[in-house]
Amino acid sequence: MLRSTPAEGKKIPQTNLLPVRASSWIRPILPWLGVSIFLGLFFFYPLARILWLGLNPAALKTLDAGSILLALHSFWFTFYQAALSTLLTLALGLPAAFLFARYSFRGKVLLRALTAIPFMLPTVVVAAGFNALLGPRGWVNLGLMDLFHLQTAPIAMVGTLGVILLAHVFYNTTIVIRLVGNALAHSDPRMEQAARSLGAAPRRVLSRVTLPLLRPSILAATVLVFIFDFTSFGVILLLGGPGFSTLEVEIYKQAIQFFNLPLASLLSFIQLLCTLAFSILYSRLISKPAVASGPRPAGAALHPAHTIRQKLFLSGMVSLLLILFLLPLISLPLRSLTRLEADRGQRGQVQSGFTSDYYAELFINRQDSIFYVPPLDAIFNSLGYAVLTIILSLVLGFPVALALRRPKRLERLLDPLLMLPLGASAVTLGLGFIVTFNRPPLALVSSPLLVPLAHTLIALPFVIRSLQPALASIPDRLRQAAAALGASPRRVWAAVDWPIVRRATLSAAIFAFTVSLGEFGATSLVVRPEYPTLPIAIARFLSQPGGMNYGQAMAMATILMLLCAAGILLIESLRLPGAGEF
């Protein structure tokens, strides 16, 4: 059968149109093929297995009243500590956001970067930092013992709810600073000035003008902070101690210590439902536009402190932020280079002195144990896992980010699925890997490859979000001009696309590297004992008695902190203008 084309009147076979029609719907799917298979096999399938284990009738029959009460208690404490942590984070984060959005002062850029470092630090590093500051061998207790000639530590912060709340504030204040501060920095200050010129008091301006304009960003920051506090694992496990058990920690205990997979699966199902509900709420909040107010470029409303009240506010907030964010970070390397008399087993007044023994001991197996894994090997394991995570994340993320540069209906439907791994519990994900990949043909539980696969699930959304703005910023006219001058597609990519996206690619790679280096929740379940990562090795040393073990944990945590901090600072320097805060 022949068909005539209106333009040229030529006869072409009708059968030649079939490949064209086929490619018209196959081509948009191709960029999503790899990531769809990856998410389906390593995310949705393990989660489906968890749901089945927790909800099938046979598993539900094994749960007694004690298990139900344990689940309810874990849920209540999880919600309670997350709500308290969120309120405290807002109490510090909102004034800090106002500080960065409205005032100009010396050292502002460095202070802002300092507040961002904790967000990407591994939980074991934060636990080690607070141990070095507030623990029994921490600087605060050592100072008080030396000052008042005490034999025991006077302050018992580690193992209390207070240190959990403090660590959560340390982690998540930057979320409020960036989301709310970014909205405030781009809002038009003339509305506030107009209200003041009409005689409104500062409190009335705040309640009737400023807060209504910031309500969407405040609510979004609140929900996001609550999600991170609700799914907290390492902070509770390492700083809270056995007296505090959230859903995440209880899942870990039931699966690893008690081998009670039905109860662990039920808790995982409850956790998944809660985080999914909070994630949907967050997505709806960030999709709501703020009140139109004639936005200005960031920095238009900045001014130095003039009045006494403004100077007191500025100096007080800067001092508070330095104390909260700087002291735990400084305490860690200082403690790793300090030997105490208590570390030698001596009693009496605590004496301290400089030493590099803790770093030297990282290379020595004093006990000659066949089960001993040198900390240096753990460092190399982490670096190897991180490199594999970078490769997998870029290979899977680049085609998707390229498809999202000009999103159509299919891209808009599939895009939210990429964020689901961030809403799922890392411990739930690790448990799903255990129950799914423990038999042929996918017997991966005994393989070290399961660790970078889990890390890739967590890093992939960050990688795609880092690449997509850069790819979307490539002007089509430049590519068309290069093609018109005879450049091949490969040459167009090398001469036009790559110079624009290489900064974003490096930033995405560093993001994947940092996420992999510090991941603790899923890794603690799926890692093989002979191939531990650096966070796992730090947690092992912190759980063992003795000053030498404690010092080695501080040394390894310092190394990990420096690696992550360097990565975060590089990401900040490579961030594209207008790419967003998160």
N, C-alpha and C positions, 0 to 999 in steps of 0.2 A: 504494500500500500504506500502511495506517495502523497506528500503534502506540499503545497506551494507556500513559500514564505513571502509576506507582503513586501519586504524590502527589495528583494532581488529577483523574485519570481522563479527561483531555482527549485528543482525537485530533489528532495532528500529522503532517504528511507525513514519510515516511521520508527523502525526498530532502533535507530541510532539515538532516539530520544530517551530510551530506557536507562542507559548508564547515567545520562545527565540528570534524570529525575531521581535515580537512586543516590547519586552523589549529593544531590541537593539536601537530602535529609541525613545521609551518613556523615558528611563532612562536619556539621556542627557537633556530632556526637564524639568524633575521634579524640578531641582534646580531653574529654571527660572519661575516656575508656580506662586509662591506667589508674586514675585516682578512684574511679567507681569500683573497679575490681579490688583495689587495695582496701578501701573502706568497707566494702561488702565482706571481704574475707577476714580482715583483722579488726574490724570494729563492730559492724552490725551482727555478724554471725556469733562472735563471742558474747555480745550482750543478749542476743536471743537465747543462747544456751543458759545464761545466768537467769533470765526471766523464767525459763522452763524449769530449772532446778528449784527456784524459789516458789513457784506457783503450781507445780503439778500436784495432783492429789496425794500421791505417795509421799512426797516431801512434806506437805503440810501436815500429814498424820504424825510425823515424827516430832513435831514441835509441841512442847508441853507449855503449861502456864508460866513456868519459869523463863522459858525462851521468849514468850510474848512480853513478859514484864521487862526482860533485859532489853528487848528491842524498843519498847516504849521509853524506858529510862535513857537509852542512848540517844533516841530522837529528841527527847526533851532537853537533855544537856547540850546536844549539838545546836539546837535552835536557841537555847538560852545564851550560850557563850558567843554565838554568832551575832545575836542581837546586841549584847553588851559591847562586843568588839566594834561593831558598826557604829554605835552611838559615840563611843570614845574616839573612833577614827574621824567621824564628822566633827566632833568638838575641836579637834586639832586641825583637821584638813580644811575646813571652811575659812577660818581666819588666815591660815597659811595661803590658801588660794587668793584671798583678798590682798595679802601682802605681795605676792608675785605679780598680780594683775594690776595693781594700782600704784606701787611704789618702785622707784629706782634707787638702788643703793649699791655700794661697792661689794663685790664678791657675789652678786646675785646669780650669775650664771653657774658658778661653782656650787653654790648652795642648792640650786635647783637640780643640778646633776647629782649631788649627794643624796637628795631625797629620792631619786630614781633608782639608785643602785640596789636598795634592799628588795625592790619588787622582783628582780630577776635572780637574787641570790638563792642558792639551795637552802632548804630548811635546816639541813644539818649544820651549815655554816652559821645561820642565825642562832640555832641552839647553842653552838659552840661559842659564839660571840657573847650571848647573854650569860652563859656559864662562866666565861672569862671575866665578865663584869660583876655579876650578882651571885655566882655560885659559891659553894663553900670555900673554894680556892680562888674566888674572884677578887678583883682589885678592891671593891667596896668593903668586903669582909676583911681582907688582909689589912687594909688601912685602919679599920676600926679595931682590929685585934692588936695591931701595933700601937695605936694611939692609947688604948685603954688597958693594954697588957692582958688581953684575954687569951684563953687557951682554946676556945671553940668559936666558930663563926656566929656572930650575934644576929645576923639577918638570914632567914631561911626563905628565900624567894623562889628558888627552883623547886618545882613540885607543887606549886600553888596556882590558883586561878589567876592571881594577879600577874604573874609572869607570862601566862598565856595571852591575856588581854594586851599586855605591853608589847609582846612580840607581834601580835596581829596589827596593832597600831603602827609599829615599826615597818611592817610589810606594806600595808595598804594605804597609808596616808597619801602617797604619790598619786593614787587613782583620783582622789578628791581634788588634789592640787591641780592636776592636769585637766580633768574633765570640766570641773567648775571654773578653775582659773582661766582656761582657754575661752569659755563662753563669756566670762566677765571681761577678759582683756579685749574681746572683739565687740563688746556692746558699746552703744553710744552713751557717753557720760552726760550728754546734754539733757537727757530726761531727768537724771538726778539733780542736775544743776537747776533745771526749771522748777522742780518741786521745792528745792531749798529757797529759790528766789520768791516763791509764793508763800513762804513762811513756814514750811513743814520742818519739824524737828528731825534730827538725824535718825532717831528710831522710827519715825513715821516714814521717812524716805526709804529706809531699809525694808520695812514691812510692806509698804504699798507700791514701791517701784522696783527696787533691786531684786528682792526675793521672788516676786512673780515672774520677772524676766529670766531668772536662773532656775526656776522650778524644774523644767525638764532635765537639765544637766545635773541638778542635785539629786533628783529621784533616780536617774540612771546611775550615778556614782554610788548611791546608797545600795541599790540592788546588786551592782557588780561587787562592791566590797562585801556584802552579805554572802554572795555566792562563794567568794574565796574563803571567807571565814567558816562558812558552813561545810566546805569540803576540805578543811585544813586537816592534815595528817601528821606531818613531821613535827610541827610545833607541839601538838598535843602529846605525841608519843615520846618525844625526847625531853621536853620541858615540863609537861604536866605530870608525868609519872603514872603509876598504875591506878591512882585514885580518880583519874579523869578519863572517860572513854566516850568519844564521839562515835557516830556511825562509821566513819572511816577507820578509826582505831579498832572498833569492835569487829568489823569485817576482817581486818588483818589478824586479830587474835583468834577468831573462830576458824578461819581458814588455815592458818599456819600452826598455831599452838594447839588447838583442840580438834582440828580436822572435822569440824562440824559444817560441812558444805551447805546443807539445807538452810541452816540459820544464817550463814554468811550470805547465801544467795537472797534470802528474804530481806536482809538488811541492805544488800546492794540494790534490790528492787525499790525499796523505800527511798534510798539515796538518789537513785536515778530519776524517780518521779519528781522528787523535790527540786533537784537541780534543773531538770527539764522545764518545770513550771517557772522557776526563777529566770532561766535563760529566755524563755518566751516573753516574760514580763519585761526583761531588759531590752530585748529586741524591739518591742513595741514602744518602750519609752524613748529609745534613741531615734526611732523613726518619726516621732512627733516633732514638728518644727517649733523652734522657740518663737516667742512673741517678736514680731518685726519691730525693730528699734533703730533703723538706720545704722547698720554696723559700720565700724571703722577699722582700719588696720590695727593689728596688735601693737601696742606701745603708744597709741594716741592718747591714752588716759594716764600714762605714767608721770609721776612727779615725785620729787624728793620730799621727805618729811619736813614740815615747816613748824607746826605748833608743838607744844610740849606733849600733848596727848598723842600726836602722831609719832613723835620721836620715842616716847615710852612704848607705844605699840610695836614699832619697828624693832627696837632693841630687844624687847621682851620676846617677840616671836622668833627673831633670829637666834637668840640665846637658847630658847627652848628647842628649836629644830636642831641646832648643833649638838645639844646635850643628848637628844633622843637618837639622832642618826650617826653622830660621829663617835660617841663613846663606845658602843658595842663593836664598831668596826676597828677602832684603834686598839681596844682591849685584847682582841684576838691575836694579832701579831706580837704585841708586847708580851703576852703570856706565853707564847710559843718560844720566846727568846729569854725567858726568865726561869731559873731554877730556884725552887724554894727548899728550905730545910725539911719541910713536910714531905717533899718528894723523895728525900733520902731516908724517910722513916724516923727522923729525929723529932724529939718533943721539945717543948719550951717555946721561947719567943721565936716568931717566924722571921727568918733571914732570907734575903733574896740576892741574886746575882745573875749577871749575864751568862748565857750559855747557848751553844749551838748543838748540844747533845741530842735534843729531840729530833732535829733534822738529820743528824748523822745516824740515829737509830732506825730511821726509815729504811735503811739498806741492810739491816742486820737481823738475823733470826736467832735471838738469844737462847730460845728453848730447843732449837733444832727439831721442831715439830714438823711432821710430814703434812699436817693440815694447815701449816702456816702459809699465808699468802703475803709476801712483802708489800708494804704500802706503795713502794715504787711500781710494782706490777699493777696495783690498782689504778695508779695514775695513767699508765700506758693503756690499761683496759678502757678507762674512760675516754682517753683520746681516740682510741680505735673505734669505740662505739660512736663517738661524736662525728668522726670522719664519715662513717657509713650513714649516719643520720643526715648529714649534709648532702651526700650524694643522692640518697633516696628522696629527700624532701625537694631538692631542685629538679630532679628528673620528673617527679610526679607533679610538682607545683607549677613549673614553667608553662606547660601547655594550658593548664587551667587559668593561670593568670593572664595568658595571652588571649584566651577566649573571653575573659571578663573585661578586657579593655574596651570592648564595644558590646555590652550585655544586651541580649535579646530575651525573648520569652523563656527559652530553655535555660539560659544562664541565670535568669532571675529565679527560676524554680529550683535549680540545683545549688545555687550559691549558699543558702542557709544550711545545707547539709554539711558543708565544710566546717562549720563552727561547732557541730555536735560533739566532736571529741573534747573540746574545751569545757563543755557542760557536763561531761561524764566524769565520774570519780576515777582517779588514777588507780586506786586500790581495787575498785570494781573492775576496771579494765584488766589489771593484772590477774585478778581471780578468774575473769573470763578466759584469759589465755591459758590458765592452768587446766580448766575443765574442758577446753576445746581442743587444744593441741597436745593431747597426751596419748594419742593412739594413731596408728597409720591410717591414711597416707600423710597426715599432717602431724607427725610426732615431733614437734619442735620444742617441747618442754626441756629436753635434754640438750638443746642446741643454744649456743651463745647468740645466734642471730635473732632470737626472740627479743633481746634487749633493744637493739637499734630499731626493730620494727615498732615496738611500743613507743620509743622516743620519737619516731617519725610521725606517729599519729598525733602526738602533742605538738610537735614543731611545725607540721604542715600548714595549719591555719595562719601562723605567724609568717611563714615564708610566702604564702600566696598574697597576704595583705601587704607585705613589703614590696613584692614585685608588681602587683597590679597597677598602682598609681604611676610607676615609672613607665610601664608599657603603654598605659593610656595617654601618657604625655607626649609620645612620639608623633610629630606632625605627619599626617599622610602626604602632604605636599612634598616633603623632603624625600620620602620613599618613591613617590611618583616621578619626581625630577631625576633621581638617580636611575630609575628604570628607563626613563625616556632618553637618558644619555648612554644607554647601552649596558648598564650594570646588571649582572646576573643576580638572581635572588640571594645567592650566598654573599655576593659583593655588597648588595644593599644592606644585608644584615651586619656585615663587618664594618661598613663605612658609616651607616646611619643609625641602626638600632642599637648595636652594642655600646658605642660611646655614651648613649643616653642611659642605658639600663645597667651598666656595669657597677655603678655605685650602689644601686638597689640590690643587685645580685650579691655583692659583697656583704651588704647589710643583712640580707636574708640568710646567707650562709653563716654569718656570725650569730644571728638569732637562733638558728638550728643548733649550732655548736654550743651556745650557752644553755639552751633548754636541755640538750642531751647531757651536758656536763653536770647539771645540777638536779636532774630528775631523780626522785627518791621513792615516791609512792608505788608506782607500778614496778619499778626495778627491784624493790625489796621483795616482791613476790616471784618474779620470773628469773632473776639472775641466778646463775649457777654458783655454788660456793667457791669453786676454784677460779672463777673469773669475776671477782667483785669489782664494782665501780668505786670511785673515790668517795662519794657520799655513803655508800654501804660500809666501806672500811672505816670511815670516821665514826659512824654510828656504832660499829663493833667496838672500837677503842673507847668510846665514851661510856659504853655499858660495862666495861671491865674495870675492876678496882686497881689502884696503884697510881702513883704520881707519874711514872714513865708512860703508862698507857694514856693518861690524861694529856701529858705534854705532846705525845705523838699525834693525838687527835687534834690538838691546837695547831700543830705544824701543818698537818694535812689540810685542815680547814683554812688556814692562812693561804696556802697554795691555791686552793680552789677559789677562795674569795678574790685573790688577785687576778686569776684567769677570767672569772666572771665579770669583775669590775672593768677589766680592760676591754672585754667584749661589749659591755654595755656602753662605755664611753665611746667606742668606735661606732656603735649603732647611732648614738646621739649625734655624732659628728657627720654621719652619712645620711641622716634622715632628710628626706626630700621636703622642701617647703610646701605646706598645705596638705601633707600626707595624713594628717590627723595625729592625735596623741596615742590612740590605742587601736 
